[in-house]
């Protein structure tokens, strides 16, 4: 079991990344989310209802023993953004998740850019056919 909290932005799908869950010698098959406390809905500035960061130039080098994914985040907003969690999900040709990773960007200036890098300590278990990179801008701390 893992406990925590997160936010879901307006008009957005949300990936929840929880690293290092110890499942012993078992192969994980399902994940269940249970909301134990009342959900609080808050109104945020309408600017957060649109995509603030664009992902450009993603490049996956998965040929060696230590795969590496690089991309550039472009801030399309007229204000700087900070404390950005960025999650990468790699999929095989059946739509199964091959690997995930997360990184953190402290700040991207207004209409600026930042490079992000994701790495894995071992070879991927299957060929990757699709990559999703999700920058998560928390409107409650901007």
C-alpha positions in Angstrom: 0.0 0.0 0.0 1.0 3.6 -0.7 -0.6 6.7 0.7 -0.3 10.2 -0.6 -2.0 13.1 -2.4 -2.0 14.6 -5.8 -3.9 17.1 -7.9 -5.8 16.8 -11.1 -5.6 19.8 -13.4 -8.6 21.1 -15.2 -9.5 19.4 -18.5 -6.5 17.0 -18.1 -5.8 13.3 -17.8 -3.4 12.6 -15.0 -0.6 10.0 -14.6 0.1 9.1 -11.0 3.8 8.0 -10.6 4.7 6.1 -7.4 8.3 4.7 -7.5 9.7 1.8 -5.6 6.6 -0.1 -4.5 7.9 -3.3 -2.9 5.8 -6.2 -4.2 8.1 -8.9 -3.0 8.6 -11.8 -5.5 5.2 -11.2 -7.1 4.5 -9.7 -10.5 2.1 -6.7 -10.2 -1.1 -7.1 -12.1 -3.5 -4.5 -11.0 -3.6 -1.2 -9.3 -6.5 0.2 -7.3 -7.0 3.7 -6.1 -9.2 4.5 -3.1 -10.1 8.0 -2.1 -10.4 8.0 1.7 -11.1 11.7 2.3 -13.6 14.1 0.8 -12.4 15.5 -2.6 -12.0 19.2 -2.6 -12.7 21.1 -5.8 -11.0 24.5 -6.2 -11.4 27.1 -8.9 -8.1 28.0 -10.5 -7.2 30.6 -13.1 -8.6 29.7 -16.6 -5.0 29.7 -18.0 -4.5 26.3 -16.3 -7.3 24.8 -18.4 -5.0 24.8 -21.5 -1.6 23.2 -22.2 1.1 25.4 -20.7 4.1 23.3 -21.7 4.7 21.7 -25.1 7.0 18.7 -25.5 9.4 18.9 -28.4 12.3 16.9 -29.8 11.9 13.7 -27.8 14.7 11.2 -28.5 14.9 7.7 -27.0 18.2 5.8 -27.1 17.2 2.3 -26.0 19.9 0.3 -27.7 22.3 -0.1 -24.7 22.0 -1.4 -21.2 21.0 2.0 -19.8 18.2 3.6 -21.9 17.9 7.3 -22.0 15.0 9.6 -23.1 15.6 13.3 -23.8 13.1 16.0 -24.6 12.6 19.8 -24.5 9.8 21.5 -22.7 8.6 24.8 -24.1 6.7 27.2 -21.8 3.9 28.7 -23.9 2.8 30.9 -21.0 3.7 34.6 -20.5 4.7 33.9 -16.9 7.5 31.6 -15.5 6.5 28.2 -14.3 8.1 26.3 -11.4 8.1 23.1 -9.5 7.2 20.9 -12.5 7.0 17.2 -12.2 7.6 15.5 -15.5 6.6 11.8 -16.1 7.6 9.6 -19.0 5.7 6.5 -19.9 7.0 4.0 -22.6 4.6 1.6 -24.3 5.1 -1.5 -26.4 3.1 -2.4 -29.5 0.3 -3.9 -27.4 -0.2 -0.7 -25.4 1.4 -2.2 -22.3 3.7 0.0 -20.2 7.4 -1.0 -20.7 8.9 1.5 -18.3 8.2 4.8 -16.5 10.3 7.5 -15.0 10.0 10.9 -13.4 12.1 14.0 -13.2 11.7 17.5 -11.8 12.2 20.9 -13.3 12.6 23.8 -10.9 11.7 26.6 -13.3 11.1 27.5 -16.9 11.1 31.2 -17.7 8.2 32.8 -19.5 8.2 31.6 -23.1 11.4 29.7 -22.2 12.7 26.1 -22.6 14.1 23.4 -20.4 15.7 20.1 -21.2 14.5 17.0 -19.4 16.3 13.6 -19.3 14.9 10.2 -18.1 17.1 7.2 -17.5 16.7 3.6 -16.6 19.3 1.4 -14.9 18.8 -1.6 -17.2 17.8 -2.7 -20.7 14.1 -2.3 -21.5 12.0 -5.5 -21.4 10.3 -4.9 -24.8 10.7 -2.6 -27.9 9.1 0.8 -27.4 6.6 2.0 -30.0 5.1 5.0 -28.2 6.4 7.5 -25.6 4.2 9.9 -23.6 5.8 12.7 -21.6 3.5 14.5 -19.2 4.6 17.8 -17.5 2.5 18.4 -14.4 2.1 22.1 -13.5 0.5 22.4 -10.2 -1.8 25.5 -10.3 -2.0 25.7 -6.5 1.7 26.5 -6.1 2.4 28.8 -9.1 
